[in-house]
Amino acid sequence: MVEIDYEKLKFKAGLEIHQQLDSSKLFCDCPSILRGDEPDFEIKRKLHLVSGEFGEIDVAVKHESEKNKEFIYQGYKNSTCLVELDEEPPHTINQNALKIAIQIALLLNMKIIPITQIMRKTVIDGSNTSGFQRTVMVAQDGFIETVFGKVRIDFLLLEEDAARIVKKEKNLETYRLDRLGIPLVEIVTAPDFKTPEQAKETALKIGETLRSCKVRRGIGTIRQDVNISIRGENRVEMKGMQDMGIFISAINNEILRQKELSDIKEPTAMEVRNVLSDGNSEFMRPLPGKARMYPETDLPILKISREFINEIKKDLPKLKSESKEELKLHGLNEEMIKLILHEDKIEEFKNLIKIYDNAPFIAKFLMLFPKEISTKTGKDFFEVERLTLNYSNDLLGLLKKKKILESDIKDILIKLVSGIKFEEAVKIEKADLSFMEEKVLDIIKSKPGLSENAYMGLVMKEFKGKISGNEAMEIIKKVMKK
């Protein structure tokens, strides 16, 4: 590996992160779901370039226009509306998406912009039916701390995602409208990175912040770009930097590519490059500028009230690192904590432990029971998980009142999954309390002098799930006291 002197090369880099939010679409009520079934209809369009707010044609827009392409858009009757087809004005901005964006901004120490203009960003590569993307700046002037020093966060924008491409031909491209309009935030850092390692740490920390809020998960829901320059020369935007395994090597490769051109007095052009799986990159298009932005005329000025911000501040999500410490206080082991955090079940855990204060059991109820029951019954895991959560309050309420035992829960859920009504499923055969005491007394007499815990093991083995650990210990103490 070639040694790189980042300071001598005047290395500068900044990060752009695009993250989809988990809500309905930004400017209509359509669901944010990607469809795998055949579309119900198609339309064909050709997009034309327009000048920006200052009357100039953006270089990236001009580049796309010269390709002279036509576009086919596929949609669905029950999840595509006229807004996505650009046949109806956009609806008022989604308040739930706006709330999530503000939560993220506050966690990144940013200042919320109280009055802001929704803008149109010209995009004629086919990914938007209208020829533009709607975007609005929600916050600015934030920061995060890294081990290498503070990194400023310049802007957070809330915008609509693009349509997704499903087929490419020479002069014809086909897009599906299911992704168009899904809300996403764009987070833009200042060019404060001194090394690729600092850039990586920042990306991971922002990622942790995003995952603490209500964001979408899975392939394609988050995209990272890194802007890089050396020696004060032209900036290059590196697209597709999601793979943290090649994150540092991709930056180093671009630095060396720019250095090679700079050394022969042919500095790289301002361009966008696509990162390949081996950490190298290829040219995509010229780098867009500010000339493609102009105000959205179909929507009013966005006003974010102080009351709205204060309400959001009252219930800010905790970062995963903070939630981990909180879960430790409940006595959960590392493996279970990791599972709860990975599956984003923190809120469910908090809600259920208020009903039944036994953290290890609640963790098993949430994380293990649905998987075990799905495997045992052959039922769809997500259906079992949904049913488990639907009946959680009722089951845990009965457990708290000692109407059922912890050992009964899994059997009850299996009955519910099999279609047995709740009232029938919770009817559990119980051992008679006086009979239990007699049996415990027999066990103690047969093996005198043991500890309470030793007797506990013998009692639990004898009753095989018909008694809880707490109940067994109560009876043991009562009999031993006599």
Residue pairs with C-beta under 8 A, 6 or more apart in sequence:
1 252
2 256
4 11
4 252
4 255
4 256
6 194
6 195
6 255
7 194
9 230
9 231
9 255
9 259
10 230
10 231
10 232
11 193
11 194
11 195
11 228
11 229
11 230
11 255
12 191
12 193
12 228
12 229
12 230
13 191
13 193
13 196
13 199
13 226
13 227
13 228
13 229
13 251
14 188
14 189
14 190
14 191
14 192
14 193
14 226
14 227
15 187
15 188
15 189
15 193
15 199
15 202
15 203
15 206
15 224
15 225
15 226
15 227
16 186
16 187
16 188
16 189
16 224
16 225
16 226
16 227
16 237
17 185
17 186
17 187
17 203
17 206
17 207
17 210
17 222
17 223
17 224
17 225
18 161
18 184
18 185
18 186
18 222
18 223
18 224
18 225
19 184
19 185
19 187
19 210
19 215
19 216
19 221
19 222
20 32
20 161
20 182
20 183
20 184
20 215
20 216
20 221
20 222
21 97
21 100
21 101
21 182
21 183
21 184
21 185
21 214
21 215
21 216
22 32
22 100
22 214
22 215
22 216
23 32
23 94
23 96
23 97
23 100
23 183
23 214
24 30
24 31
24 32
24 94
24 96
24 97
25 31
25 32
25 83
25 84
25 94
25 160
25 181
25 182
25 183
26 93
26 94
26 97
26 134
26 158
26 159
26 160
26 181
26 182
26 183
27 83
27 90
27 91
27 92
27 93
27 94
27 134
27 160
27 181
27 299
28 81
28 83
28 84
28 90
28 91
28 181
29 81
29 91
30 79
30 80
30 81
30 83
30 84
30 181
31 79
32 181
32 182
32 183
32 216
33 79
33 178
34 164
34 178
34 179
35 76
35 79
35 176
35 178
37 76
39 74
39 75
39 76
39 176
40 75
40 76
40 77
41 74
41 75
41 77
42 72
42 73
42 74
42 75
42 174
43 72
43 73
43 75
43 85
44 70
44 71
44 72
44 73
45 70
45 71
45 73
45 129
46 69
46 70
46 71
47 71
47 124
47 126
47 131
48 65
48 124
48 131
49 57
49 61
49 62
49 64
49 65
49 122
49 124
50 61
50 122
50 131
50 132
50 294
51 57
51 291
51 294
52 58
52 122
52 290
52 291
52 292
52 293
52 294
53 293
53 294
53 295
54 290
54 291
56 291
57 291
58 122
58 288
58 289
58 290
58 291
58 292
59 286
59 287
59 288
59 289
59 291
60 272
60 285
60 286
60 287
60 288
60 289
60 292
61 122
61 123
61 124
61 288
61 291
61 292
63 285
63 286
64 124
64 125
64 285
65 124
67 171
68 171
69 126
69 171
69 172
69 173
70 171
70 172
70 173
71 126
71 172
71 173
71 174
71 175
72 172
72 173
72 174
72 175
73 85
73 129
73 163
73 174
73 175
73 176
73 177
74 166
74 174
74 175
74 176
74 177
75 84
75 85
75 176
75 177
75 178
76 177
76 178
79 178
80 177
80 178
81 88
82 88
83 89
83 90
83 91
83 181
84 129
84 177
84 180
84 181
85 129
85 177
86 129
86 130
89 298
89 299
90 134
90 296
90 298
90 299
92 299
93 118
93 136
93 158
93 299
93 302
94 183
97 158
97 183
98 138
98 158
98 304
99 308
99 312
100 183
100 185
100 213
100 214
100 215
101 138
101 139
101 156
101 158
101 183
101 185
102 112
102 138
102 139
102 304
102 308
102 309
102 312
103 213
103 312
103 316
103 317
104 156
104 185
104 187
104 209
104 210
104 213
105 112
105 138
105 139
105 142
105 156
106 112
106 309
106 312
106 313
106 316
107 209
107 212
107 213
107 316
107 317
107 319
108 139
108 142
108 143
108 144
108 153
108 156
108 187
108 206
108 209
109 142
109 143
109 144
109 153
110 139
110 140
110 141
110 142
110 153
110 156
111 139
111 140
111 141
111 142
112 138
112 139
112 304
112 309
113 137
113 138
113 139
113 140
113 304
114 303
114 304
114 305
114 306
115 301
115 302
115 303
115 304
116 136
116 137
116 138
116 301
116 302
116 304
117 136
117 295
117 296
117 301
117 302
118 134
118 135
118 136
118 295
118 296
118 299
118 301
118 302
119 134
119 135
119 136
119 293
119 294
119 295
119 296
120 132
120 133
120 134
120 135
120 293
120 294
120 295
120 296
121 132
121 133
121 134
121 135
121 159
121 292
121 293
122 131
122 132
122 292
122 293
122 294
123 131
123 132
123 133
123 162
123 292
124 131
126 163
126 165
126 173
126 175
127 162
127 163
127 165
127 175
127 180
128 162
128 163
128 180
129 163
129 177
129 180
133 159
133 160
133 162
134 159
134 160
134 296
134 299
135 157
135 158
135 159
135 160
135 186
136 157
136 158
136 159
136 302
137 155
137 156
137 157
138 156
138 157
138 158
138 185
138 304
139 155
139 156
140 154
140 155
140 156
141 152
141 153
141 154
142 152
142 153
142 156
143 150
143 151
143 152
143 153
144 150
144 151
144 153
144 202
144 205
144 206
144 209
145 151
146 198
146 201
146 202
146 205
147 201
148 194
148 195
148 197
148 198
148 201
149 192
149 194
149 198
150 192
151 189
151 190
151 192
151 193
151 198
151 202
152 189
152 190
152 192
153 187
153 188
153 189
153 190
154 188
154 189
154 190
155 186
155 187
155 188
156 185
156 186
156 187
156 188
157 185
157 186
157 188
158 183
158 184
158 185
159 183
159 184
159 185
159 186
160 180
160 181
160 182
160 183
160 184
161 179
161 180
161 181
161 182
161 183
161 184
162 179
162 180
163 175
163 176
163 177
163 179
163 180
164 175
164 176
164 178
164 179
164 220
165 173
165 174
165 175
166 174
166 175
166 176
167 173
167 174
168 174
182 216
185 210
187 206
189 202
191 227
191 229
192 198
193 199
193 202
196 247
196 248
196 251
196 252
197 248
199 226
199 247
199 251
200 244
200 247
200 248
203 224
203 241
203 244
203 247
204 244
207 222
208 319
208 320
208 321
209 319
210 222
211 217
211 320
211 344
212 317
212 318
212 319
212 320
212 323
213 317
215 221
215 222
217 344
222 242
223 239
223 240
223 242
224 240
224 241
224 242
225 237
225 238
225 239
225 240
225 241
226 237
226 238
226 241
226 250
226 251
227 235
227 236
227 237
227 238
228 235
228 236
228 238
228 251
228 254
228 255
228 258
229 235
229 236
229 258
230 255
230 258
230 259
230 262
231 262
231 267
233 258
233 262
233 267
233 268
234 267
234 268
234 269
234 270
235 270
235 287
236 254
236 258
236 268
236 270
236 271
236 272
236 273
236 287
237 271
237 272
237 273
237 287
238 250
238 251
238 254
238 273
238 275
238 281
239 272
239 273
239 274
239 275
239 284
240 274
240 275
241 247
241 250
241 275
243 275
243 277
246 275
246 277
246 278
246 279
249 279
250 275
250 279
250 280
250 281
253 279
253 280
253 281
254 273
254 281
257 268
257 281
258 267
258 268
261 267
261 268
262 268
269 286
270 286
270 287
271 283
271 284
271 285
271 286
271 287
272 283
272 284
272 285
272 286
272 287
272 288
273 281
273 282
273 283
273 284
274 281
274 282
274 283
274 284
275 281
276 282
318 326
318 346
320 341
323 341
323 346
324 337
324 341
327 337
327 340
327 341
327 346
327 349
327 359
328 337
330 353
330 359
331 359
331 360
332 340
332 359
332 360
332 363
336 360
336 363
336 367
339 363
339 367
340 346
340 349
340 363
340 366
340 367
343 367
345 366
345 367
348 366
348 389
349 362
349 363
349 366
352 362
352 365
352 366
352 392
352 396
353 359
353 362
355 392
355 393
355 396
355 397
355 400
356 362
356 396
356 397
356 399
356 400
358 406
361 406
362 396
365 388
365 392
365 396
365 409
366 388
369 388
369 409
369 410
369 413
370 381
370 384
370 385
370 388
371 381
372 410
373 379
373 384
373 388
373 410
373 413
373 414
373 417
374 380
374 381
374 384
374 385
376 414
377 384
377 414
377 417
377 418
379 417
383 417
384 413
384 417
387 413
387 416
387 417
388 413
391 413
391 416
391 422
394 422
395 404
395 409
395 412
395 413
395 426
398 404
398 426
399 405
399 406
399 409
402 471
403 426
404 412
404 426
404 428
405 428
405 465
405 466
405 467
405 468
405 471
406 468
406 469
407 465
407 466
407 467
407 468
408 426
408 428
408 465
411 428
412 425
412 426
412 428
415 424
415 425
416 422
416 425
429 466
430 466
431 463
431 466
431 467
436 463
436 467
436 475
437 475
437 478
437 479
439 459
439 462
439 463
440 455
440 459
440 472
440 475
440 476
440 479
441 479
443 455
443 458
443 459
443 462
444 450
444 455
444 476
444 479
444 480
447 454
447 455
447 458
452 473
452 476
452 477
452 480
455 476
455 480
456 469
456 472
456 473
456 476
459 467
459 472
459 475
459 476
460 467
460 469
460 472
463 472
467 475
